[in-house]
Amino acid sequence: MARVTVADVQRMKAEKKKIVVMTAYYYEMARAIDRAEPDMILVGDSGGRFLLGHADNNDVTLEEMIIMTRSVVRGTQHALVIGDMPFMTYQVSVEDAVRNAGRLVKETRCNAVKPEGGAEIAPHVEAMVKMGIPVLAHMGLTPMTSAAIGGMTGGAILPEERMRRDAHALEDAGAFAIILTGISPDLAKSITEELRVPTISGFGAGDDCDGDIGVSPGTLGWTADQIDNPRAKYGPVAKAIYESARAYVQDVRERKPTRSARTVAATG
């Protein structure tokens, strides 16, 4: 199975084919999702919450991102894998950005990196691209910056001209695609039509971008709170895990057989 490339993703915009992005954080999760053949798998810093139990995405470290990304790369054959750059691993200086992006790629063998920000990080993006590191940009009301303006659902309205400026600056810096988050669907559509590179619809950006990203724990219902309150359209995976685990617990306590003949043969 051939792995999707940056050129493939960019060609999909020209051919008007929808680009599909999903998140994964560990080997078996990546194996399962990769078999569905999304075009890209993002190892998001959201894994800091969903996999490692951090209170906030910004708590995740570069070392933790390297472990998660390395395991996802090992579990994939088809999707282009992007490693998220954690908070403060690229903002301080261009040198930091290149060094840490290089480490993420070298130590995980991922295919690209994702920083968050707009025109202010365009020089960092340009330097990474010049060093041969593909960059998936992420702009708008991003998880990393939302706390300063009231949170992802705090009612913040981002200035339209700023969003246009950010999108064009990131494209000019060499980003191969851009995730748009927390901007209006009308503006996302307009930016999509203006840019040469693909746009990916994040939270609130509507259906007229070139692609869409599904954060798997929410999209697939992979979180424990959806056991009693299922709301995921494509799940909830967590309820199936819970019900299977509960059945196993009950069978053991009732002294019922817990292994199929096939399992016994395979392990015996």
C-alpha positions in Angstrom: 0.0 0.0 0.0 1.5 3.3 -1.1 1.7 6.1 1.5 -0.1 9.4 0.7 2.4 12.2 -0.1 2.3 16.0 0.2 2.0 16.1 -3.6 -1.0 13.8 -3.5 -2.8 16.0 -0.9 -2.2 19.2 -3.0 -3.3 17.4 -6.2 -6.6 16.6 -4.5 -7.5 20.3 -4.3 -6.9 20.7 -8.0 -9.0 17.6 -8.7 -11.7 18.7 -6.2 -11.4 15.5 -4.2 -12.3 15.9 -0.5 -9.3 15.4 1.8 -9.9 13.4 5.0 -7.8 13.9 8.1 -8.3 11.9 11.4 -6.3 11.9 14.7 -4.6 8.9 16.3 -2.3 8.7 19.3 -1.0 5.1 19.6 -0.1 2.1 17.6 -3.3 0.0 17.5 -5.6 3.0 17.2 -3.5 4.1 14.2 -3.7 0.6 12.7 -7.5 0.6 12.9 -7.9 4.1 11.6 -5.3 3.7 8.8 -7.2 0.7 7.4 -10.2 3.1 6.8 -7.8 4.9 4.5 -8.0 8.6 5.5 -5.5 10.7 3.6 -3.7 12.1 6.6 -3.5 11.1 10.3 -2.6 13.8 12.7 -0.9 12.9 16.0 -2.5 15.9 17.8 -1.4 17.5 21.0 -4.9 16.6 22.0 -3.3 13.2 22.8 -2.0 14.9 25.9 -5.6 14.9 27.2 -7.1 11.8 25.5 -4.2 9.5 25.9 -2.0 10.8 28.7 -4.7 12.5 30.9 -3.3 16.0 30.9 -5.7 18.8 31.9 -4.8 20.8 28.8 -3.3 20.3 25.4 -0.6 22.8 26.2 0.7 20.5 29.0 2.0 17.9 26.5 5.8 17.8 26.1 7.9 17.3 23.0 9.1 14.0 24.4 5.5 12.8 24.9 4.7 13.9 21.3 7.7 11.9 20.0 6.5 8.7 21.8 2.9 9.1 20.5 4.0 10.0 16.9 6.5 7.2 16.7 3.9 4.6 17.7 1.4 6.0 15.1 3.9 5.9 12.3 4.7 2.3 13.1 0.9 1.5 12.9 0.3 3.1 9.5 1.0 2.2 5.9 -1.4 4.4 4.0 -2.0 7.8 5.6 0.5 10.7 5.6 1.4 11.2 9.3 1.7 14.6 10.8 3.2 15.2 14.2 1.9 18.2 16.2 4.4 20.6 17.6 3.7 21.3 21.3 3.2 24.7 22.9 6.4 26.7 23.1 8.6 24.4 21.0 8.6 26.7 18.0 7.2 30.2 19.0 10.3 31.6 20.7 12.7 31.6 17.7 13.1 30.3 14.2 16.1 28.3 15.5 13.9 26.5 18.1 11.3 25.8 15.4 13.7 24.2 13.0 15.5 22.3 15.8 12.4 20.9 17.4 10.6 20.1 14.1 13.7 18.3 12.9 13.8 16.3 16.1 10.2 15.3 15.7 10.7 14.2 12.1 14.0 12.5 12.7 13.0 10.6 15.9 9.5 9.5 14.7 9.8 9.3 10.9 6.6 11.3 10.5 5.9 12.9 7.2 5.2 16.5 8.3 4.7 18.7 11.4 1.9 21.0 12.5 2.5 24.3 14.3 -0.4 26.6 15.3 -0.4 30.3 14.5 -0.8 32.9 11.7 1.4 35.5 10.1 3.5 35.7 13.2 4.9 32.2 12.7 5.3 32.5 8.9 9.1 33.0 9.2 9.3 29.8 11.3 7.2 27.9 8.8 9.4 29.2 5.9 12.6 28.1 7.7 11.2 24.6 8.4 10.2 24.2 4.8 13.6 25.3 3.6 15.1 22.6 5.7 13.0 20.0 4.0 10.3 19.6 6.7 6.8 19.7 5.2 4.4 21.9 7.3 0.6 21.6 7.8 -0.3 25.0 9.2 -3.2 25.6 11.7 -4.7 29.0 12.1 -7.7 30.8 13.5 -9.1 30.1 17.0 -6.8 27.2 17.7 -6.8 25.2 21.0 -3.3 26.5 21.8 -4.3 30.2 21.7 -8.0 30.1 22.6 -7.5 30.5 26.4 -6.3 34.1 25.8 -9.6 35.1 24.1 -12.3 33.2 26.1 -11.9 29.6 24.9 -13.0 27.7 21.8 -16.6 28.4 22.6 -16.2 31.7 24.3 -17.9 33.8 21.6 -14.7 35.3 20.3 -14.9 36.7 16.8 -11.6 36.8 14.8 -11.1 39.8 12.5 -11.7 38.8 8.9 -8.8 40.8 7.5 -6.4 39.2 10.0 -7.6 35.8 9.0 -7.0 36.5 5.3 -3.6 37.9 6.1 -2.7 34.9 8.1 -3.8 32.4 5.5 -1.9 34.1 2.7 1.2 34.5 4.9 1.2 30.8 5.7 0.7 29.8 2.1 3.6 32.1 1.0 5.8 30.6 3.7 5.4 27.2 2.1 2.7 25.4 4.2 1.4 22.6 2.0 -2.1 22.8 3.5 -3.9 24.9 6.3 -6.4 23.8 8.9 -8.9 26.6 9.5 -10.5 26.6 13.0 -13.0 28.8 14.7 -13.7 31.1 11.8 -17.1 31.4 10.0 -18.0 29.0 7.2 -18.5 32.0 4.8 -15.0 33.2 5.5 -13.5 29.7 5.3 -15.1 29.2 1.9 -13.7 32.5 0.7 -10.2 31.7 1.9 -10.4 28.3 0.4 -11.2 29.8 -3.0 -8.4 32.3 -2.7 -5.6 29.9 -1.8 -3.6 27.6 -4.0 -3.0 25.1 -1.2 -5.7 23.0 0.4 -7.7 24.1 3.4 -9.0 21.7 6.1 -12.1 22.5 8.0 -11.6 22.4 11.8 -14.1 23.5 14.5 -16.7 25.8 13.1 -15.3 26.3 9.6 -18.1 24.6 7.7 -18.2 22.2 4.8 -16.8 24.2 1.9 -13.1 23.7 2.7 -11.0 21.3 0.6 -11.1 18.7 3.5 -12.3 17.9 7.0 -10.6 16.8 10.2 -12.2 14.4 12.6 -10.7 14.5 16.1 -11.2 10.8 16.7 -12.2 10.7 20.4 -15.0 13.1 19.7 -15.9 12.0 16.2 -15.9 8.3 17.1 -17.1 8.6 20.7 -13.8 7.2 22.0 -14.2 8.9 25.5 -15.7 7.4 28.6 -18.3 10.2 29.1 -20.0 8.9 25.9 -20.9 5.6 27.6 -23.9 7.1 29.4 -24.4 10.1 27.1 -23.7 8.8 23.5 -23.7 11.7 21.0 -21.0 10.8 18.4 -22.4 10.3 15.0 -19.8 7.6 14.2 -19.8 5.7 17.5 -19.7 5.6 20.4 -16.6 3.3 20.4 -16.3 3.8 24.2 -19.7 2.2 24.8 -18.7 -0.9 22.8 -15.4 -1.1 24.9 -17.3 -0.7 28.1 -20.0 -3.3 27.3 -17.3 -5.8 26.2 -15.3 -5.2 29.4 -18.4 -5.4 31.5 -19.4 -8.8 29.9 -15.9 -10.1 30.6 -15.9 -9.0 34.2 -19.3 -10.7 34.8 -18.3 -13.9 33.0 -15.1 -14.2 35.2 -17.1 -13.6 38.3 -19.7 -16.1 37.3 -17.0 -18.7 36.4 -18.0 -18.8 32.8 -15.5 -19.6 30.0 -13.8 -16.4 28.7 -11.8 -17.7 25.8 -13.0 -19.1 22.5 -11.7 -22.3 21.1 -9.8 -20.3 18.5 -8.1 -18.2 21.1 -7.1 -21.3 23.1 -5.7 -22.9 20.0 -3.8 -19.8 19.1 -2.3 -19.3 22.5 -1.9 -23.0 23.6 
